[in-house]
Amino acid sequence: MRALLVLVAIAIIVLIAAVSLGFISLDQTQTAQLPSIEVEGGQAPEFKADVADIDVGTENKTIEVPTISVDKPENAQ
């Protein structure tokens, strides 16, 4: 797999070198044009959904939060 990737990379480098040195010349001879498309009729789908009622509110509460103390060792620098 690795050998294949190396070969592809070498091929790309050779192609870039050939184009930059003028061995390969790419000239556009005709411009691109999008195809014409006609759309007629159609209908978007319709959905009906019955969902539950949700009441969102707030409530004040007091919560005890634990305290943390860190004691350094006496011989720490």
BALOBA-1460 file (C-alpha; in Angstrom, 3 decimals):
// residues 77
<rec num="1" residu="m" x="0.000" y="0.000" z="0.000"/>
<rec num="2" residu="r" x="2.830" y="2.352" z="0.898"/>
<rec num="3" residu="a" x="4.592" y="1.587" z="-2.392"/>
<rec num="4" residu="l" x="1.431" y="2.476" z="-4.327"/>
<rec num="5" residu="l" x="1.174" y="5.821" z="-2.540"/>
<rec num="6" residu="v" x="4.831" y="6.548" z="-3.317"/>
<rec num="7" residu="l" x="4.269" y="5.765" z="-7.013"/>
<rec num="8" residu="v" x="1.201" y="8.036" z="-7.142"/>
<rec num="9" residu="a" x="3.139" y="10.841" z="-5.439"/>
<rec num="10" residu="i" x="6.024" y="10.474" z="-7.911"/>
<rec num="11" residu="a" x="3.597" y="10.539" z="-10.842"/>
<rec num="12" residu="i" x="2.003" y="13.742" z="-9.542"/>
<rec num="13" residu="i" x="5.413" y="15.381" z="-9.069"/>
<rec num="14" residu="v" x="6.468" y="14.412" z="-12.619"/>
<rec num="15" residu="l" x="3.195" y="15.801" z="-14.023"/>
<rec num="16" residu="i" x="3.620" y="19.108" z="-12.159"/>
<rec num="17" residu="a" x="7.225" y="19.386" z="-13.338"/>
<rec num="18" residu="a" x="6.219" y="18.675" z="-16.952"/>
<rec num="19" residu="v" x="3.519" y="21.348" z="-16.891"/>
<rec num="20" residu="s" x="5.770" y="23.942" z="-15.216"/>
<rec num="21" residu="l" x="8.645" y="23.328" z="-17.672"/>
<rec num="22" residu="g" x="6.365" y="23.570" z="-20.697"/>
<rec num="23" residu="f" x="6.514" y="19.948" z="-21.841"/>
<rec num="24" residu="i" x="2.743" y="19.737" z="-21.409"/>
<rec num="25" residu="s" x="0.485" y="22.612" z="-22.393"/>
<rec num="26" residu="l" x="-3.151" y="22.675" z="-21.335"/>
<rec num="27" residu="d" x="-5.342" y="25.119" z="-23.281"/>
<rec num="28" residu="q" x="-9.102" y="25.434" z="-22.944"/>
<rec num="29" residu="t" x="-10.686" y="25.253" z="-26.402"/>
<rec num="30" residu="q" x="-14.359" y="25.371" z="-25.426"/>
<rec num="31" residu="t" x="-16.178" y="26.799" z="-22.426"/>
<rec num="32" residu="a" x="-18.441" y="24.663" z="-20.269"/>
<rec num="33" residu="q" x="-22.210" y="25.074" z="-20.302"/>
<rec num="34" residu="l" x="-24.749" y="23.738" z="-17.858"/>
<rec num="35" residu="p" x="-27.592" y="21.625" z="-19.220"/>
<rec num="36" residu="s" x="-31.031" y="23.201" z="-19.380"/>
<rec num="37" residu="i" x="-33.520" y="21.746" z="-16.912"/>
<rec num="38" residu="e" x="-37.262" y="22.266" z="-16.802"/>
<rec num="39" residu="v" x="-39.270" y="21.653" z="-13.646"/>
<rec num="40" residu="e" x="-43.029" y="21.263" z="-13.781"/>
<rec num="41" residu="g" x="-45.633" y="20.630" z="-11.120"/>
<rec num="42" residu="g" x="-44.880" y="18.731" z="-7.988"/>
<rec num="43" residu="q" x="-46.013" y="19.070" z="-4.410"/>
<rec num="44" residu="a" x="-44.166" y="19.292" z="-1.138"/>
<rec num="45" residu="p" x="-45.095" y="16.700" z="1.507"/>
<rec num="46" residu="e" x="-47.414" y="17.710" z="4.326"/>
<rec num="47" residu="f" x="-47.078" y="16.486" z="7.912"/>
<rec num="48" residu="k" x="-49.238" y="16.769" z="10.995"/>
<rec num="49" residu="a" x="-47.682" y="16.134" z="14.393"/>
<rec num="50" residu="d" x="-49.421" y="15.982" z="17.765"/>
<rec num="51" residu="v" x="-46.867" y="16.563" z="20.491"/>
<rec num="52" residu="a" x="-47.125" y="16.943" z="24.247"/>
<rec num="53" residu="d" x="-47.228" y="20.358" z="25.947"/>
<rec num="54" residu="i" x="-44.051" y="21.147" z="27.841"/>
<rec num="55" residu="d" x="-43.922" y="23.772" z="30.595"/>
<rec num="56" residu="v" x="-40.493" y="25.116" z="31.436"/>
<rec num="57" residu="g" x="-39.946" y="27.054" z="34.627"/>
<rec num="58" residu="t" x="-37.350" y="27.942" z="37.226"/>
<rec num="59" residu="e" x="-37.052" y="27.104" z="40.902"/>
<rec num="60" residu="n" x="-34.694" y="28.556" z="43.534"/>
<rec num="61" residu="k" x="-32.902" y="26.029" z="45.742"/>
<rec num="62" residu="t" x="-29.995" y="26.138" z="48.159"/>
<rec num="63" residu="i" x="-27.412" y="23.450" z="47.566"/>
<rec num="64" residu="e" x="-24.473" y="22.610" z="49.822"/>
<rec num="65" residu="v" x="-21.220" y="22.489" z="47.916"/>
<rec num="66" residu="p" x="-18.273" y="20.640" z="49.472"/>
<rec num="67" residu="t" x="-15.126" y="22.644" z="50.168"/>
<rec num="68" residu="i" x="-11.698" y="21.347" z="49.249"/>
<rec num="69" residu="s" x="-8.455" y="22.224" z="50.984"/>
<rec num="70" residu="v" x="-5.028" y="21.288" z="49.672"/>
<rec num="71" residu="d" x="-2.156" y="20.938" z="52.137"/>
<rec num="72" residu="k" x="1.346" y="20.999" z="50.667"/>
<rec num="73" residu="p" x="3.933" y="18.672" z="52.169"/>
<rec num="74" residu="e" x="6.436" y="20.410" z="54.411"/>
<rec num="75" residu="n" x="9.457" y="19.400" z="52.307"/>
<rec num="76" residu="a" x="7.995" y="20.653" z="48.990"/>
<rec num="77" residu="q" x="9.989" y="23.286" z="47.133"/>
